[in-house]
Amino acid sequence: MALEGTVVNGVIVLDGGVQLPEGERVRVEVADPDDLAPPPEPYDREQELAILRESIEDMKAGRTTPARRALADIARKYGLPLEPGE
């Protein structure tokens, strides 16, 4: 049996709402190998620490945006409700 779907948040969601029983063995074949993302670069701990240090310095220097304003900007950009239930 061949089924198709889409990867959503790392999980394959089958078209048409098809659900397979828990533990079912499957074989996955990528429909278009050209769509595959390149492999992630190797983890560089020192680079990550440098980014965090820079972020801390930005925070100390006041180069930040309040979370509520940032979330409101994102909501407006994507046409999302500003508050639940809106």
Secondary structure, DSSP 8 states (H G I E B T S, - for coil): ----EEEETTEEEEGGG----TT-------S-GGG---------HHHHHHHHHHHHHHHHTT----HHHHHHHHHHHHT--SSTT-
